Amino acid sequence: MPLHPNPPGAPVRGFERCVCSPPGGACPTLQSPMTNAELSARLLSNVIAFKHLQRERGTLRHLGLPGVDAFCLPGHPEHSRAQQAFFHDPGALRDALPALTDFYLRLDLPGWRVVLPPGDTEGRRVLEDAGFAPDAVRMDAMGLVLGDVPDAPPDLPLEVSETQDDMVAINKRTWGELGGQLDVWLRPPPLPVHTLVAKEVGVALACGMARDVGDTAGIYMVATVPEARGRGLAAQVMRGLHHQARARRMTAAVLQATPEAKPLYQRLGYRDLGAWETWGRTSP
């Protein structure tokens, strides 16, 4: 696992890096050459990599086909977000649909879904022709070019955690039934992620993690315990994750946002890349 910019337990503010601070003036507006389409592609690759991390440590299963990655959680057909297939190319999806159908039906998961990124008209056509239709489940895709915004380190010390004990404990309080799936992340060896925790008097209150793929940091598991919400702790964690990502020479950060969290990410400078739709068959 790559070394953290700060040792475990040290405050994130132990290092400083200024993106742009012209003498006597504000940071100028930066123009990014990175398009929304590129950010969307980076998010897709990062989410697939994170799914593989879940597969390596937990009970998530995987089917890999040319241009297609399918994941599922056998025994939990009620959790449609765990039974999803991702594709990089509409033609590859078209060719893979028979094998995907067989994979999920053999595991008694008829409610499986295909994730359709925003703007993919050819992928939409492939799914419609195969008898699929979108459902109500959507996740907003968001991306941030780190060079487009000034570096803004957190205003409070955050703990760099090599273990996932605090992250698991905080997220289990918000995951409901699926919270038990996180326990596998407590086992060694350490996860190849960068985790930050906000604490008060030794009590973990908020957390988040980053998973690097190339020069892009995927942001995951950002959560705050119910009794500490409304204090801006999630924003502090996000600022810390961005600050660290810059130090690791990441150029972008990507994530999927719930409707409740989307305004926070927009305030931090994230672009709205559109909603990821999930498509399922309208008949068996």
N, C-alpha and C positions, 0 to 999 in steps of 0.2 A: 504493500500500500504506500503511495507517495507520502512523503513527510508533510505534515501540516506546516503552514507558515509560522504558527505558534505552537509550542509544546502543549500537550494535554493539560487542561486546567488553567492555562494562561489566558489573560484577557485578549480579545481580538485587537484591542487598541494598542497592542504592543508594537505595531508597525504602522507606518503611514506611507501613503502613496498618493500624490496629487496628480489628477488627470490633466487639469489645466487651471492655472491660477495666474493670469497675467497681472503684473504689478498695477495696483490701483484700479482694477477693473473686474467685472464679472466674467465668468466663463462664457466665451462666445458660443453661439449656436453651432453645433457640429452636424455636418451632413454625412449621413451613413450611406455607403454604397450597397449595404446588405438589404435585399428586398424582403418583403413579407413571404414570398414563396420560398426563399432560402431559409428563413427562420422556421417556416412550417416544416420543411424537409428535415431540418436539424432537430426539431421537436419529435418528429416521427422516429428518427433514428435513436434518439435518447430514450423515448418511452419504451421502444423495443428492447434496448439494452437494460433498462430498469426491470422490465418483465423477466428478462433472462436472469437477473440477479435474484428476483423472487423465486424463480424456478430452481436455481441452484441451491437455495437455502430452505425452500418450503415444499409444499405439495402441488404447486402449479405445474402443469404439464405442457409440453410444447410439441408442435409439428412444424418442421421447417420444409418449405417447398421453394422452388425458384421464385424470388421476388415476393414471397408471402411468408408470414410468421403467424401461427395460430397458437393461442394459449387457452388453457381451461383449468378449472378447479373442480375435479370430479367429486361428486357427493354434495355439491352445492348448486343445483340447477336454478335455485331462486336468485342467485347473484349473477345477473346477466353481464355485469361489467367484468366479471372474471372469465367469461366465455367469449373471447373476442379474437378476431383475425384481423391482421394488419397487412396492407399491401403497398408496394412501391410502384407498381406498374399495372394499369388496368388489364393489359393483355395477360399478364401473369395471373391476375385474379381470375379472369375468365377460364384459363386453363386449369386452375387449382380448385375450382368450385366443387367438382365431383369428389375429389379426395378430401376436401374440407368437410363436406356433408357426411361422408363415411366416417371420418375421424370423430366428429362430435356425436353422431348417432350411435356409434359403437360404445360411447361413454355415457349414453342416455342423457344427452344434453341438447334436446331439440331447440332450445331457445337461444342458441348461439347467435352472435352478431358479427357483422363486418363493419369496421370503422372506416368511415368515408371522410377524408380531409376536406376542408372548404375549397371550393372552386374546381374540384375534379369532375368535370362534366362527363368525361369518358368513363370514369369509374362509376358514376351515377347511372349511366346508360347500361353498363354491364350488369349492375345489380337489378335495375328495373327489368331488363330482358330475362333475367333468371328468376323473376318472381319475388324479389325482395322489395321492401318498403321501409322508410325511416320510421323510427319510433320516437317517443318523447324524450329519450335520454340523450342529452347533449352536454359536451364539455367545451368550454371556451378555451381555444388555443391562444397563448400569449407569448410574446418574445421581446427581449430587450437587447439592443446592441450596447454593450457596456461603454463603448467610446462615445455614445450619444448623450450621456448624462455625466455630470460631475461625480467624482468619488465622494461618497458621504458615509464615512465610518459610523458605526452605531454610537449613540450617546451614553450607553451603559456597557459595562464589561459583560462579555459573553464567554461562556466556557466552551473550549474546543474539546469535544468528547471523542475518545478513541473507541469507547464502547457505546452500545445503543440502548443501555438500560433506561436512561431518562426519556429518550425518544419513544421507546416502546411503551413505557408507562403513560406518557402523555397521550399518545395516539390511541391506545387501547380505550381511553375514556371517551373517544369520539367515534370509534369504528363499530361499536355495537357488537353483533354476533361474530363478525370477522376479526375482531381484535385479537383473538387467540392465534390467528395466523402469523402475527408478528413475533411470537415468542421464539421462532427459529432464528431470528436475527440476534438473539442474545448469545448464541453459541460461537465459539472461536472457529476459524480465525476472524480477525477484524474485517468488517465490510469495506470494500473499496469506495468509500463515500467520505464526505466532509460534513460533519454534524456539529451544529452549534446549539447551545442550550442557554436560556435566560433563567437565572436563579435569583431567589430572594431569601436571605438567611438560610442558605443551603437547600432550599426547596425549589425543585425544577418547575417552572411555570409555563415556558414556551420553548419551542424547538423548531428546527428545520434541517434539511440535509441537501447536499448537492452531489450529483453523480456526473462526472466528467466524461464526455465522449468527444474525442478530438479536442477542439478548442471551444466547446460549448458546455456550459454547466446546466444540467437539468435540475430544477428545484422540486423537491418532494417533501412530503410529511410535515409541512408547516402547520403547527397546531398550538393552541393555547388552552390551558385548563379552564373550565367554565368560570371558576371564581376569579380569574385574573383577566378575563376578556374586557375589552374597552379601554385598556391602558396603553395601547400602542406597542405591545411587546412583539407581536408578529412582524410589525414594520421594522423594529430594531433587529430582529433575527434576519429578516430579508436584507437589510443594509449590511449586516455582517457577512452574510453569504456572498453578496456582490463584492464586498471589499476583499474577501479572501479569493474569490474567483479572479479578480484582477491580478492579485499577487501570483496566481498560478498561470497567468498569461492567457486566461480565457478571454474570448472576444464577445461572447453572447451568453445570455441566460434564457432558458425557455421553461414553460410550465403549462399545466392545465389548471384552469381556475373554476371554482364553484361560483355561482351567482353572488354568494355572500362575500367572497374574498376578492372578486374582480375589481371593485373600486380601489382597494388597497394597492393592487398591482398597477393599476392605471396611474395612481398618484406617484408611484415609484418610477414611472416612465415606460412601462410595458406597452407594446402595441397590441391591439386587438387583431388577431390573425383570422378570426372567424370561428364558427362552432364546428367541432368534430361531431358528425352524426353517427348514430349506430343503426344499421340496417339488418332486419331479419326477414325470414321468409314469411310470406302472407299465408302460406298453407304448407303442410308437411311435405 
